[in-house]
Amino acid sequence: MWAYWLLFLLPAGIAFSPIRGDKYVQQLTWAMVGLLGILLIGLRYKVGGDWMPYIEYLQEAHMAVQVGGLEEIIAGSSLVNGSLYIFLNWVAIRLGFGMDMGIYFVNLFCAVIFVTGLIRFCQKQPMPWLALAVAVPYLVCVVAMGYTRQATALGFLLWGLSILKAGNEHKFIGLVFLGSLFHISLVVTLPLVMFAREKILWWFYPFIGCFFIGLYFWVTTLGLLDLYETVLEFYIGSHSAGGEIRAYMNALPVFVALFFRAKIKAISFDYKIIKWMAIAALISIPMLSVSTTLIDRFALYLIPLQIALWPRIIAVQRTMVMRSAFASMIIVYYSLVLFVFFNFGLHSSWWVPYQMWPFTSETIYPLLSPM
């Protein structure tokens, strides 16, 4: 578990460090920590719950290159699979990485997007390094190292949220669109664009309505409606063991922030966006009775609330003693999250032990030779 604790303790230690360098030193520190995150996420080996399904994506790309080309793999893809992720696997094979190295090319590419979005979002918070420490135990260690497509989509979302303001709506929409090509579920975050301005412009309502109507007809035309209905029925009928925990983790900072609402509003340029995400987090609690799995998947896109609210709760405290006390409690809380998941989590064996290329020599697919 050394990699997970290293990723957590680095930003936590920097957040409490009294030493503050100049702008160049700070940028260099962010770059080094970001590079470490990219390498640990991108070069992981047999880590995460979806490791084998992602190997199957690469195998399909390998077979498609042998029997056809790009048309072959796109023809067999769907919005559910993530067309841009599939294309990335095809590129890895075409570039000659083969089955042994292709997964690392894909994971590194996705890790760059995720880490870039995460760092840009953290740097917008009052206490950037503490924000990054908050993100590590679940968002980085569990999501980014376990669910590559969702993590890449989240990277685009975080990037979009970091620039979402009046006049930048088109950039946010573009980033969400790119993220949806990795995981289509990201489109549920598009309505956030309406809250970039103090007053919602009249044309936003018909725009959002037309978008979802167009998306519906697009899915229907492609013949995917029945498939999505099947997926939705599966989510509603299944149970996610960690769904409740993740929903409550998103809601906890919202409950605490209610005591400091006015002060948080005064320091938040994106208060309206955060407010509606907070409302969604609170609504997700009673919705757990409908489907824990569905809420679990939706809760992924509300994790930015934790990154945004905890630093602001600390920042609005009146005294240094109170700020230090809140920061210490939050670091202890997330260290417990990290410890409990990797020691007692139901599926922690998929993440432990952490393995990394090139320190493992086992061949992923010995029967398939590199292209």
C-alpha positions as CSV (number, residue, x, y, z in Angstrom):
1,M,0.0,0.0,0.0
2,W,3.0,2.3,-0.1
3,A,1.9,4.0,-3.3
4,Y,-1.5,5.0,-1.8
5,W,0.0,6.4,1.4
6,L,2.7,8.2,-0.5
7,L,0.1,9.9,-2.7
8,F,-1.9,10.9,0.4
9,L,0.9,12.0,2.7
10,L,2.7,14.2,0.2
11,P,0.0,16.8,-0.3
12,A,-1.1,16.4,3.4
13,G,2.5,17.2,4.5
14,I,2.8,20.1,2.1
15,A,-0.5,21.5,3.3
16,F,0.8,21.7,6.9
17,S,4.3,22.8,5.9
18,P,5.2,26.4,7.1
19,I,7.6,26.7,4.1
20,R,6.1,28.5,1.1
21,G,8.3,29.0,-1.9
22,D,7.9,31.5,-4.7
23,K,5.7,31.0,-7.7
24,Y,8.4,29.0,-9.6
25,V,8.9,26.6,-6.6
26,Q,5.2,26.1,-6.2
27,Q,4.7,25.3,-9.9
28,L,7.7,22.9,-9.8
29,T,6.2,21.2,-6.7
30,W,2.8,20.8,-8.4
31,A,4.5,19.4,-11.5
32,M,6.5,16.8,-9.6
33,V,3.5,15.7,-7.5
34,G,1.4,15.6,-10.7
35,L,4.0,13.5,-12.5
36,L,4.2,11.1,-9.6
37,G,0.5,10.7,-9.7
38,I,0.5,10.1,-13.5
39,L,3.2,7.4,-13.2
40,L,1.6,5.6,-10.3
41,I,-1.8,5.6,-11.9
42,G,-0.7,5.0,-15.5
43,L,1.9,2.3,-14.8
44,R,-0.1,0.2,-12.3
45,Y,-0.2,-3.5,-13.0
46,K,-3.2,-5.7,-12.1
47,V,-4.6,-3.0,-9.8
48,G,-8.3,-2.1,-9.7
49,G,-11.6,-3.7,-10.0
50,D,-11.9,-3.4,-13.8
51,W,-8.3,-4.4,-14.8
52,M,-9.4,-7.5,-16.8
53,P,-12.3,-5.8,-18.7
54,Y,-9.8,-3.1,-19.8
55,I,-7.4,-5.8,-21.0
56,E,-10.3,-7.2,-23.0
57,Y,-10.8,-3.8,-24.7
58,L,-7.1,-4.0,-25.7
59,Q,-7.5,-7.5,-27.0
60,E,-10.5,-6.5,-29.1
61,A,-8.4,-3.7,-30.6
62,H,-5.6,-6.1,-31.3
63,M,-8.0,-8.5,-33.1
64,A,-9.6,-5.6,-35.0
65,V,-6.2,-4.4,-36.3
66,Q,-5.4,-7.9,-37.5
67,V,-8.7,-8.5,-39.3
68,G,-9.7,-5.0,-40.3
69,G,-9.0,-1.5,-39.2
70,L,-10.5,1.4,-37.4
71,E,-13.9,0.9,-39.1
72,E,-14.0,-2.6,-37.6
73,I,-13.5,-1.5,-34.1
74,I,-15.8,1.5,-34.3
75,A,-18.5,-0.6,-35.9
76,G,-18.5,-2.9,-32.9
77,S,-18.5,-0.1,-30.4
78,S,-21.3,1.8,-28.7
79,L,-21.8,4.8,-26.5
80,V,-21.8,2.4,-23.5
81,N,-18.3,1.2,-24.3
82,G,-16.8,4.6,-24.7
83,S,-15.9,5.2,-28.3
84,L,-12.9,7.5,-27.6
85,Y,-11.5,5.0,-25.1
86,I,-11.8,2.2,-27.7
87,F,-10.1,4.4,-30.3
88,L,-7.3,5.0,-27.8
89,N,-6.8,1.2,-27.5
90,W,-6.7,1.0,-31.3
91,V,-4.1,3.7,-31.5
92,A,-1.9,1.9,-28.9
93,I,-1.9,-1.3,-31.0
94,R,-1.3,0.6,-34.3
95,L,1.7,2.4,-32.7
96,G,3.2,-1.0,-32.0
97,F,2.8,-1.2,-28.2
98,G,1.2,-4.6,-28.6
99,M,-0.7,-6.5,-25.9
100,D,2.1,-6.3,-23.3
101,M,2.6,-2.5,-23.4
102,G,-0.6,-1.2,-24.8
103,I,-2.4,-1.0,-21.5
104,Y,0.3,1.2,-20.1
105,F,0.0,3.6,-23.1
106,V,-3.7,3.8,-22.6
107,N,-3.6,4.2,-18.8
108,L,-0.8,6.9,-19.0
109,F,-2.8,8.9,-21.5
110,C,-5.9,8.7,-19.4
111,A,-3.9,9.5,-16.2
112,V,-2.6,12.7,-17.8
113,I,-6.2,13.9,-18.4
114,F,-7.3,12.9,-14.9
115,V,-4.4,14.4,-13.0
116,T,-4.5,17.6,-15.1
117,G,-8.2,18.1,-14.4
118,L,-7.7,17.3,-10.7
119,I,-4.8,19.7,-10.2
120,R,-6.5,22.5,-12.0
121,F,-9.6,22.1,-9.9
122,C,-7.6,21.8,-6.6
123,Q,-5.6,25.0,-7.5
124,K,-8.9,26.9,-7.6
125,Q,-9.6,26.1,-3.9
126,P,-8.6,28.2,-0.9
127,M,-6.2,25.4,0.3
128,P,-5.1,23.6,-2.8
129,W,-2.8,21.0,-1.2
130,L,-5.4,20.1,1.4
131,A,-7.9,19.8,-1.5
132,L,-5.6,17.3,-3.2
133,A,-5.1,15.3,0.0
134,V,-8.9,15.1,0.3
135,A,-9.1,13.7,-3.3
136,V,-6.5,11.0,-2.8
137,P,-8.1,8.3,-0.6
138,Y,-11.2,7.7,-2.8
139,L,-11.1,9.7,-6.0
140,V,-7.4,8.9,-6.8
141,C,-6.7,5.6,-5.2
142,V,-10.0,3.9,-5.8
143,V,-11.6,5.5,-8.9
144,A,-8.5,6.6,-10.9
145,M,-6.7,3.3,-10.2
146,G,-9.7,1.1,-10.6
147,Y,-12.1,2.6,-13.2
148,T,-10.1,4.2,-16.0
149,R,-13.0,5.4,-18.2
150,Q,-15.0,7.0,-15.4
151,A,-11.8,8.6,-14.0
152,T,-11.0,10.1,-17.4
153,A,-14.5,11.4,-17.7
154,L,-14.1,12.9,-14.2
155,G,-10.8,14.5,-15.2
156,F,-12.6,16.4,-18.0
157,L,-15.4,17.3,-15.5
158,L,-12.9,18.7,-13.0
159,W,-11.1,20.6,-15.7
160,G,-14.4,22.0,-16.9
161,L,-15.5,23.0,-13.3
162,S,-12.2,24.8,-12.8
163,I,-13.0,27.2,-15.7
164,L,-16.8,27.3,-15.6
165,K,-17.9,30.9,-15.3
166,A,-19.9,33.4,-17.3
167,G,-18.5,33.4,-20.8
168,N,-16.8,30.0,-20.5
169,E,-19.9,27.9,-20.9
170,H,-18.9,26.6,-24.3
171,K,-15.6,25.4,-22.9
172,F,-17.3,23.5,-20.2
173,I,-19.7,21.9,-22.7
174,G,-16.8,20.9,-24.9
175,L,-14.9,19.3,-22.0
176,V,-18.0,17.4,-20.8
177,F,-18.6,16.2,-24.4
178,L,-15.1,14.9,-24.6
179,G,-15.5,13.2,-21.3
180,S,-18.7,11.6,-22.3
181,L,-16.9,9.8,-25.2
182,F,-15.0,7.9,-22.4
183,H,-18.2,7.4,-20.3
184,I,-21.6,8.5,-21.5
185,S,-22.9,9.0,-18.0
186,L,-21.0,12.3,-17.7
187,V,-23.7,14.0,-19.7
188,V,-25.8,14.2,-16.4
189,T,-23.4,17.0,-15.3
190,L,-24.3,19.3,-18.3
191,P,-27.1,21.1,-16.5
192,L,-24.4,22.7,-14.3
193,V,-23.6,25.0,-17.1
194,M,-26.9,26.9,-16.3
195,F,-25.5,28.0,-13.0
196,A,-22.3,29.7,-14.3
197,R,-24.1,33.1,-14.2
198,E,-26.0,34.9,-11.4
199,K,-29.1,35.0,-13.6
200,I,-29.9,32.1,-15.9
201,L,-30.3,33.3,-19.5
202,W,-33.6,32.5,-21.0
203,W,-32.1,30.4,-23.8
204,F,-30.4,28.0,-21.5
205,Y,-33.6,26.2,-20.7
206,P,-34.5,25.4,-24.3
207,F,-30.9,24.6,-25.1
208,I,-30.7,21.9,-22.3
209,G,-34.1,20.6,-23.3
210,C,-33.1,20.3,-27.0
211,F,-29.8,18.7,-26.0
212,F,-31.5,15.9,-24.1
213,I,-34.2,15.5,-26.7
214,G,-31.5,15.2,-29.4
215,L,-29.6,12.7,-27.2
216,Y,-32.7,10.6,-26.9
217,F,-33.3,10.5,-30.6
218,W,-29.6,9.8,-31.2
219,V,-29.7,6.8,-28.9
220,T,-32.9,5.6,-30.4
221,T,-31.5,5.9,-33.9
222,L,-28.5,3.9,-33.0
223,G,-30.7,1.2,-31.5
224,L,-29.2,1.6,-28.0
225,L,-32.4,2.5,-26.2
226,D,-33.2,-1.1,-25.2
227,L,-29.6,-1.6,-24.1
228,Y,-29.7,1.5,-21.8
229,E,-33.1,0.3,-20.4
230,T,-31.5,-3.1,-19.6
231,V,-28.5,-1.3,-17.9
232,L,-30.9,0.9,-15.9
233,E,-33.0,-2.1,-14.8
234,F,-29.8,-3.8,-13.7
235,Y,-28.7,-0.8,-11.7
236,I,-32.1,-0.5,-10.0
237,G,-32.3,-4.2,-9.2
238,S,-28.7,-4.6,-7.9
239,H,-27.1,-3.6,-4.7
240,S,-23.8,-1.7,-4.3
241,A,-22.1,-2.4,-1.0
242,G,-20.3,0.9,-1.0
243,G,-23.1,3.1,-2.4
244,E,-24.3,4.3,1.0
245,I,-20.8,5.1,2.2
246,R,-19.9,7.2,-0.9
247,A,-23.3,9.0,-0.8
248,Y,-22.7,9.9,2.9
249,M,-19.1,11.0,2.2
250,N,-20.5,13.5,-0.4
251,A,-23.2,14.7,2.0
252,L,-21.0,15.1,5.1
253,P,-19.2,18.3,4.0
254,V,-22.6,19.7,2.8
255,F,-24.1,19.3,6.3
256,V,-21.0,20.9,7.9
257,A,-21.0,23.8,5.4
258,L,-24.6,24.7,6.3
259,F,-23.2,26.1,9.5
260,F,-20.9,28.5,7.6
261,R,-23.1,29.1,4.5
262,A,-22.9,32.9,4.4
263,K,-19.1,33.0,4.9
264,I,-18.6,30.3,2.2
265,K,-20.8,32.2,-0.2
266,A,-18.7,35.3,0.3
267,I,-15.4,33.5,-0.8
268,S,-16.9,31.3,-3.5
269,F,-17.0,32.6,-7.1
270,D,-18.7,29.3,-8.1
271,Y,-21.2,29.3,-5.1
272,K,-24.2,28.7,-7.3
273,I,-22.6,25.6,-8.9
274,I,-21.5,24.2,-5.6
275,K,-25.0,24.9,-4.1
276,W,-26.8,22.8,-6.7
277,M,-24.2,20.0,-6.5
278,A,-24.8,20.1,-2.7
279,I,-28.6,19.8,-3.2
280,A,-28.0,16.8,-5.5
281,A,-25.8,15.2,-2.8
282,L,-28.5,15.6,-0.2
283,I,-31.2,14.2,-2.5
284,S,-29.0,11.2,-3.2
285,I,-29.4,10.1,0.5
286,P,-33.1,9.2,0.4
287,M,-32.7,8.0,-3.2
288,L,-30.5,5.2,-1.9
289,S,-33.8,3.4,-1.1
290,V,-34.5,3.2,-4.8
291,S,-31.1,1.9,-6.0
292,T,-27.8,1.9,-4.2
293,T,-25.9,1.0,-7.4
294,L,-27.5,3.8,-9.5
295,I,-26.7,6.4,-6.7
296,D,-23.2,5.0,-6.4
297,R,-22.5,5.7,-10.1
298,F,-24.1,9.1,-9.9
299,A,-22.2,9.9,-6.7
300,L,-18.9,9.7,-8.5
301,Y,-19.7,13.0,-10.2
302,L,-20.4,14.7,-6.9
303,I,-17.0,13.9,-5.4
304,P,-15.7,17.4,-6.4
305,L,-18.0,18.6,-3.6
306,Q,-15.6,17.1,-1.0
307,I,-12.6,18.7,-2.7
308,A,-14.3,22.1,-2.9
309,L,-16.1,22.3,0.4
310,W,-13.6,21.1,3.0
311,P,-11.0,23.7,2.2
312,R,-13.6,26.4,2.2
313,I,-14.9,25.3,5.6
314,I,-11.4,25.6,6.9
315,A,-10.8,29.0,5.2
316,V,-13.8,30.7,6.8
317,Q,-12.7,29.8,10.4
318,R,-12.0,32.9,12.4
319,T,-8.7,32.0,14.0
320,M,-5.6,30.1,13.1
321,V,-6.2,27.6,15.9
322,M,-9.7,26.8,14.5
323,R,-8.3,26.5,11.0
324,S,-5.5,24.2,12.2
325,A,-8.0,22.1,14.2
326,F,-10.4,21.7,11.3
327,A,-7.6,20.8,8.9
328,S,-6.2,18.2,11.3
329,M,-9.6,16.6,11.8
330,I,-10.1,16.4,8.0
331,I,-6.7,14.9,7.4
332,V,-7.3,12.3,10.2
333,Y,-10.7,11.6,8.7
334,Y,-9.4,10.9,5.2
335,S,-6.4,8.9,6.6
336,L,-9.0,6.6,8.3
337,V,-10.9,6.4,4.9
338,L,-7.7,5.2,3.3
339,F,-6.8,2.8,6.1
340,V,-10.3,1.3,6.4
341,F,-10.8,0.7,2.6
342,F,-7.5,-1.0,2.0
343,N,-7.6,-3.1,5.2
344,F,-11.3,-3.9,5.5
345,G,-12.9,-3.1,2.2
346,L,-14.9,-5.8,0.6
347,H,-13.0,-5.5,-2.7
348,S,-9.7,-4.2,-1.4
349,S,-7.9,-7.3,-2.7
350,W,-8.2,-5.9,-6.2
351,W,-6.0,-2.9,-5.2
352,V,-3.6,-4.7,-2.8
353,P,-0.8,-5.2,-3.2
354,Y,0.1,-2.3,-5.4
355,Q,2.2,-3.4,-8.4
356,M,3.8,-1.3,-11.0
357,W,5.6,-1.7,-14.3
358,P,8.5,-2.3,-14.9
359,F,9.0,-3.8,-11.4
360,T,6.9,-6.8,-12.5
361,S,8.0,-9.0,-15.4
362,E,4.8,-11.1,-15.8
363,T,3.4,-11.0,-19.3
364,I,-0.2,-9.9,-19.5
365,Y,-1.0,-12.0,-22.6
366,P,1.8,-14.4,-23.4
367,L,-0.1,-16.0,-26.2
368,L,-0.5,-12.8,-28.2
369,S,2.7,-11.3,-29.6
370,P,3.1,-7.5,-29.9
371,M,2.3,-6.0,-33.3
